[in-house]
Amino acid sequence: MFLCCAGGAVFFGVSASQTKPATAAAESYVNAVIAGDEGKALQYVCGSSNAKSSHDSFTDFVHTNNITDSYVVNTRVTLWNLSWEATVQMKLTSSTGSQQDLELPLAKEDGEWKVCG
């Protein structure tokens, strides 16, 4: 029983250590999109064509809705099939003060957290 619990504590610690970098990647990505810095934003996008398409749609949404600010509400990190994944929930604020919910899926790619969906 002790080994089970100790293993769970170790996993929780490792998982918790991934939360801050995943959150930082999501914040950096969204801030770059809001600022119109396409080059910086793309550094945080997975290499798949789906991710690039989602990025283009998100960029259009941000600029069409005059999104000016964002903040992280929650970050959930999991290890699935030996791959790290995260979901970062954010609030986006427009120039009028209205807010929108955003859920960004992230994954580790080449050792870095990337927006992948």
Backbone as CSV, one residue per row, in Angstrom:
resi,resn,N_x,N_y,N_z,CA_x,CA_y,CA_z,C_x,C_y,C_z
1,MET,0.827,-1.189,0.000,0.000,0.000,0.000,0.869,1.250,0.000
2,PHE,1.931,1.253,0.786,2.799,2.418,0.852,3.412,2.737,-0.505
3,LEU,3.834,1.714,-1.227,4.442,1.947,-2.534,3.459,2.587,-3.499
4,CYS,2.221,2.166,-3.449,1.191,2.763,-4.300,1.057,4.251,-4.012
5,CYS,0.925,4.556,-2.754,0.727,5.963,-2.369,1.966,6.800,-2.647
6,ALA,3.137,6.255,-2.389,4.375,6.987,-2.653,4.519,7.245,-4.147
7,GLY,4.173,6.254,-4.965,4.221,6.447,-6.415,3.265,7.526,-6.867
8,GLY,2.090,7.561,-6.270,1.117,8.595,-6.604,1.619,9.970,-6.232
9,ALA,2.296,10.071,-5.089,2.849,11.358,-4.660,3.944,11.818,-5.608
10,VAL,4.776,10.884,-6.066,5.826,11.229,-7.014,5.211,11.690,-8.324
11,PHE,4.204,10.960,-8.830,3.557,11.355,-10.074,2.926,12.735,-9.944
12,PHE,2.256,12.979,-8.800,1.638,14.288,-8.597,2.695,15.389,-8.644
13,GLY,3.836,15.146,-8.018,4.904,16.141,-8.021,5.436,16.398,-9.423
14,VAL,5.623,15.334,-10.190,6.097,15.477,-11.570,5.047,16.196,-12.412
15,SER,3.777,15.819,-12.236,2.694,16.466,-12.968,2.607,17.944,-12.614
16,ALA,2.712,18.259,-11.335,2.650,19.649,-10.897,3.800,20.464,-11.492
17,SER,4.959,19.831,-11.672,6.100,20.555,-12.240,5.883,20.903,-13.709
18,GLN,4.948,20.241,-14.369,4.636,20.516,-15.770,3.569,21.609,-15.918
19,THR,2.838,21.877,-14.847,1.727,22.832,-14.913,2.203,24.242,-15.245
20,LYS,3.224,24.704,-14.550,3.700,26.071,-14.766,4.216,26.295,-16.197
21,PRO,5.048,25.390,-16.738,5.491,25.594,-18.128,4.350,25.527,-19.147
22,ALA,3.368,24.659,-18.926,2.226,24.579,-19.846,1.420,25.873,-19.795
23,THR,1.196,26.372,-18.582,0.470,27.633,-18.419,1.218,28.774,-19.094
24,ALA,2.519,28.829,-18.887,3.334,29.896,-19.483,3.290,29.850,-21.012
25,ALA,3.327,28.642,-21.581,3.262,28.513,-23.047,1.924,29.011,-23.572
26,ALA,0.834,28.651,-22.895,-0.496,29.106,-23.330,-0.603,30.629,-23.240
27,GLU,-0.133,31.194,-22.133,-0.174,32.649,-21.974,0.659,33.349,-23.042
28,SER,1.858,32.846,-23.289,2.735,33.454,-24.304,2.106,33.384,-25.682
29,TYR,1.497,32.244,-25.987,0.841,32.087,-27.287,-0.299,33.095,-27.463
30,VAL,-1.204,33.127,-26.502,-2.366,34.023,-26.611,-1.922,35.483,-26.637
31,ASN,-0.959,35.841,-25.807,-0.468,37.225,-25.806,0.150,37.609,-27.147
32,ALA,0.873,36.673,-27.770,1.465,36.938,-29.084,0.380,37.125,-30.141
33,VAL,-0.664,36.309,-30.092,-1.775,36.459,-31.043,-2.455,37.811,-30.843
34,ILE,-2.729,38.173,-29.590,-3.369,39.461,-29.306,-2.504,40.614,-29.816
35,ALA,-1.189,40.504,-29.644,-0.269,41.558,-30.078,-0.051,41.569,-31.595
36,GLY,-0.549,40.543,-32.285,-0.355,40.464,-33.734,1.035,39.996,-34.121
37,ASP,1.761,39.354,-33.208,3.109,38.862,-33.465,3.023,37.416,-33.961
38,GLU,2.769,37.262,-35.240,2.561,35.949,-35.855,3.762,35.032,-35.684
39,GLY,4.965,35.568,-35.870,6.175,34.764,-35.743,6.323,34.172,-34.352
40,LYS,6.112,34.991,-33.334,6.219,34.491,-31.955,5.105,33.499,-31.654
41,ALA,3.874,33.795,-32.089,2.747,32.898,-31.839,3.010,31.527,-32.443
42,LEU,3.531,31.480,-33.648,3.766,30.205,-34.325,4.829,29.355,-33.631
43,GLN,5.683,29.964,-32.815,6.663,29.187,-32.040,5.959,28.273,-31.041
44,TYR,4.717,28.607,-30.692,3.962,27.846,-29.701,2.905,26.939,-30.324
45,VAL,2.946,26.751,-31.633,1.953,25.924,-32.327,2.604,24.617,-32.773
46,CYS,1.909,23.504,-32.533,2.391,22.185,-32.976,2.615,22.184,-34.479
47,GLY,3.385,21.237,-34.929,3.714,21.150,-36.339,2.626,20.597,-37.241
48,SER,1.553,20.043,-36.686,0.517,19.433,-37.524,-0.281,20.487,-38.291
49,SER,-0.824,20.096,-39.439,-1.615,21.030,-40.245,-2.899,21.419,-39.518
50,ASN,-3.454,20.504,-38.725,-4.646,20.828,-37.927,-4.365,21.959,-36.958
51,ALA,-3.205,21.917,-36.308,-2.840,22.948,-35.341,-2.691,24.295,-36.038
52,LYS,-2.102,24.323,-37.217,-1.926,25.580,-37.968,-3.288,26.136,-38.384
53,SER,-4.184,25.271,-38.806,-5.523,25.699,-39.184,-6.276,26.270,-37.980
54,SER,-6.151,25.607,-36.827,-6.789,26.102,-35.611,-6.193,27.440,-35.200
55,HIS,-4.881,27.579,-35.366,-4.222,28.850,-35.057,-4.784,29.972,-35.925
56,ASP,-4.923,29.711,-37.222,-5.458,30.725,-38.136,-6.871,31.133,-37.734
57,SER,-7.701,30.167,-37.367,-9.072,30.459,-36.927,-9.071,31.266,-35.631
58,PHE,-8.202,30.885,-34.690,-8.123,31.605,-33.424,-7.650,33.040,-33.650
59,THR,-6.656,33.223,-34.505,-6.155,34.565,-34.813,-7.275,35.431,-35.393
60,ASP,-8.046,34.876,-36.323,-9.185,35.615,-36.893,-10.188,35.978,-35.807
61,PHE,-10.485,35.041,-34.905,-11.423,35.285,-33.820,-10.937,36.432,-32.924
62,VAL,-9.667,36.399,-32.556,-9.096,37.423,-31.666,-9.215,38.801,-32.296
63,HIS,-8.887,38.916,-33.560,-8.896,40.229,-34.207,-10.311,40.689,-34.559
64,THR,-11.180,39.776,-34.941,-12.571,40.123,-35.251,-13.314,40.590,-34.009
65,ASN,-13.011,39.971,-32.864,-13.714,40.298,-31.619,-12.953,41.300,-30.752
66,ASN,-11.900,41.893,-31.299,-11.102,42.900,-30.580,-10.695,42.436,-29.188
67,ILE,-10.140,41.227,-29.113,-9.659,40.697,-27.838,-8.413,41.480,-27.445
68,THR,-8.407,41.993,-26.214,-7.305,42.831,-25.755,-6.551,42.265,-24.555
69,ASP,-7.123,41.261,-23.894,-6.487,40.738,-22.690,-6.937,39.302,-22.451
70,SER,-6.188,38.604,-21.608,-6.534,37.230,-21.256,-5.929,36.892,-19.902
71,TYR,-6.500,35.885,-19.278,-5.891,35.339,-18.068,-6.262,33.867,-17.937
72,VAL,-5.388,33.129,-17.254,-5.574,31.688,-17.068,-6.493,31.446,-15.882
73,VAL,-7.465,30.570,-16.095,-8.401,30.174,-15.047,-7.942,28.860,-14.405
74,ASN,-7.484,27.913,-15.239,-7.106,26.601,-14.731,-6.207,25.909,-15.753
75,THR,-5.307,25.081,-15.240,-4.462,24.247,-16.098,-4.507,22.829,-15.567
76,ARG,-4.805,21.887,-16.461,-4.845,20.470,-16.110,-3.811,19.739,-16.974
77,VAL,-2.886,19.059,-16.315,-1.818,18.337,-17.008,-1.984,16.849,-16.757
78,THR,-1.827,16.058,-17.814,-1.923,14.605,-17.688,-0.799,13.946,-18.480
79,LEU,-0.494,12.724,-18.088,0.439,11.898,-18.827,-0.377,10.772,-19.443
80,TRP,-0.442,10.738,-20.769,-1.258,9.761,-21.479,-0.384,9.047,-22.489
81,ASN,-0.303,7.710,-22.366,0.534,6.895,-23.266,1.958,7.452,-23.367
82,LEU,2.507,7.818,-22.217,3.857,8.358,-22.099,4.046,9.699,-22.797
83,SER,2.949,10.401,-23.057,3.012,11.732,-23.658,2.313,12.729,-22.736
84,TRP,2.962,13.858,-22.512,2.360,14.899,-21.688,1.343,15.681,-22.503
85,GLU,0.180,15.907,-21.896,-0.874,16.722,-22.504,-1.382,17.688,-21.449
86,ALA,-1.898,18.814,-21.889,-2.453,19.796,-20.956,-3.663,20.455,-21.586
87,THR,-4.555,20.895,-20.738,-5.672,21.724,-21.153,-5.616,22.982,-20.303
88,VAL,-5.512,24.120,-20.970,-5.444,25.398,-20.261,-6.734,26.153,-20.547
89,GLN,-7.459,26.442,-19.476,-8.697,27.205,-19.588,-8.380,28.671,-19.311
90,MET,-8.833,29.528,-20.216,-8.544,30.954,-20.113,-9.821,31.762,-20.298
91,LYS,-9.749,33.007,-19.892,-10.789,34.000,-20.174,-10.165,35.037,-21.091
92,LEU,-10.864,35.349,-22.154,-10.442,36.395,-23.079,-11.343,37.608,-22.861
93,THR,-10.748,38.786,-22.868,-11.514,40.007,-22.660,-11.415,40.874,-23.907
94,SER,-12.570,41.359,-24.386,-12.594,42.219,-25.564,-12.466,43.689,-25.139
95,SER,-12.308,44.548,-26.113,-12.182,45.984,-25.836,-13.445,46.554,-25.199
96,THR,-14.579,45.870,-25.344,-15.822,46.327,-24.718,-15.983,45.805,-23.291
97,GLY,-15.078,44.931,-22.863,-15.147,44.363,-21.525,-15.842,43.013,-21.453
98,SER,-16.432,42.571,-22.556,-17.084,41.253,-22.534,-16.022,40.166,-22.505
99,GLN,-16.386,39.027,-21.928,-15.433,37.937,-21.805,-15.908,36.697,-22.538
100,GLN,-14.932,35.952,-23.029,-15.157,34.688,-23.723,-14.306,33.619,-23.050
101,ASP,-14.825,32.407,-22.978,-14.044,31.279,-22.471,-13.209,30.690,-23.600
102,LEU,-12.019,30.254,-23.263,-11.129,29.602,-24.215,-10.529,28.387,-23.542
103,GLU,-10.503,27.281,-24.249,-9.845,26.068,-23.766,-8.797,25.665,-24.796
104,LEU,-7.540,25.724,-24.396,-6.449,25.404,-25.303,-5.871,24.031,-24.980
105,PRO,-5.854,23.126,-25.959,-5.178,21.847,-25.769,-3.695,22.007,-26.113
106,LEU,-2.840,21.527,-25.227,-1.402,21.577,-25.453,-0.813,20.183,-25.343
107,ALA,0.342,20.010,-25.948,1.088,18.761,-25.841,2.571,19.101,-25.890
108,LYS,3.362,18.188,-25.369,4.809,18.370,-25.449,5.270,17.900,-26.820
109,GLU,5.986,18.763,-27.511,6.549,18.442,-28.826,8.005,18.879,-28.805
110,ASP,8.905,17.949,-29.029,10.340,18.228,-28.969,10.733,18.874,-27.638
111,GLY,10.099,18.416,-26.558,10.431,18.905,-25.220,9.825,20.234,-24.821
112,GLU,9.029,20.832,-25.702,8.408,22.138,-25.435,6.903,22.007,-25.470
113,TRP,6.209,22.792,-24.634,4.747,22.816,-24.667,4.282,23.595,-25.884
114,LYS,3.362,22.996,-26.643,2.837,23.613,-27.870,1.314,23.518,-27.883
115,VAL,0.675,24.504,-28.483,-0.774,24.492,-28.685,-1.046,23.574,-29.858
116,CYS,-1.907,22.572,-29.633,-2.075,21.516,-30.634,-3.531,21.272,-31.019
117,GLY,-4.297,22.303,-31.161,-5.657,22.012,-31.573,-6.497,23.226,-31.740
